[in-house]
Amino acid sequence: MRVLLLTAAALLAGAAAIAAPAATTLAPADIKATFFTGTPFTSASGSIKYKMTYNPDGKMTREPIGAAGSKGEGTWKLNNDGFCSTWKGSKASCFRVTASGENKWSVLKGTGVAATWTK
């Protein structure tokens, strides 16, 4: 009887793991439609938070929320996997965006999380 209960519990746990949604990577067009509309959203990198605004014309700005961080402006463009951004005075960096919760997205550079975006 105990073996049957353990087997049933293991099967249920396996089914729950299969049913759990994997992180969904946003297509470039979805990134544009969700974030690059001119409507500000919040970006957090470590303990620093910014109000980010990506405009449809390819320009972007950031304003720190709190004492840490600095204002910035630059440009963005879509690529095959996500988008690339270039802040004034910096080189271009490219990212992918994955859904990571309700109204929460992870911005990935390679396999690492560069920032978390929330709306």
Secondary structure, DSSP 8 states (H G I E B T S, - for coil): -HHHHHHHHHHHHHHHHHHS----B--HHHHHHHHTTS--EEEEETTEEEEEEE-TTSEEEEEEESSSS--EEEEEEE-SSSEEEEETTS--EEEEEEEEETTEEEEEETTEEEEEEE-
